[in-house]
């Protein structure tokens, strides 16, 4: 996984993107995500407190749905709903 992250960090993504990251992720570190996020110009980052890599805690899926809907509404309608 580290090789993939290291490769991706060096590549800039032009399309609007959403990163959902758990602050208890044991696979992808917050520092790796932050390094990637800093070089992106059109990316939104949402940190989900208590979530691991699999988002298996109660309430994680609800947060994923909330942030994804918010992101998509902004992309397609230019509004926060």
N, C-alpha and C positions, 0 to 999 in steps of 0.2 A: 504494500500500500504506500509506503514512503516514496518509492520510485515514481509512482503515478502522481502523487501530490507534488513532488519536486518538479516534475515535468510540467504539470498544469500551472504551477505558480509562475513559470516563466512565460506563459502564453496569455495574452490579453484577449478577453471575450468582449466583443462589441455589442452583442444582443443584450437587451434587458434580462437580468438574471436575479434569482432569489436564492440566497444561501440560508438554509435552516440548520443550525448547529446547536447541539446539546453541550452544555457546559461540563457535563460529566462523561463526555465521549472518550472511550478508551482506545479508539482506533485512529481518529483524526484529532490532533490537538488544536486547541484554540489558537495557539501561536501560528500554526500552519495556515489555519483559516484566515487569520488576521493578515498574514503576509500576502496571501492570495487576494483578499478583499482590497487591500491598499493599492494594488496596481490596476484594479478594475474601475472603470469610470461610470458604468451603468449597472451597478450591482447593489442590491439591497441585502443587508445581513440582519438576520434575526437570531439572537441567542436564546435558546429555550432552557430556562433554569431547571436543573435536576435531570435533564434528559441525557440518555446515553446514545451510543451510535445507532441503536435499533429503535429508539423512541418507544420503549416498551412500558414506560410508567403510565399509571392512570392519568389521563388528561393530556398526555403528549400529542395524541392524534387530534384532539380538539384544537390544540395550539397550532399544529401544522395546518389544519383546515382553515383556521382563522387567518393566519399569515399568508397562506396561499391565495385565499379569496381576496384579501386586501391588496396583494400584489397584482393579481389579475385584473381587479377592478381599476386599479391605477393605470395599468397598461392599455386596457380596452376602453375605459370610460373617463380616465383622467380624474378619478375621484376616490376618496376613502369611504368605504361603506362598512 
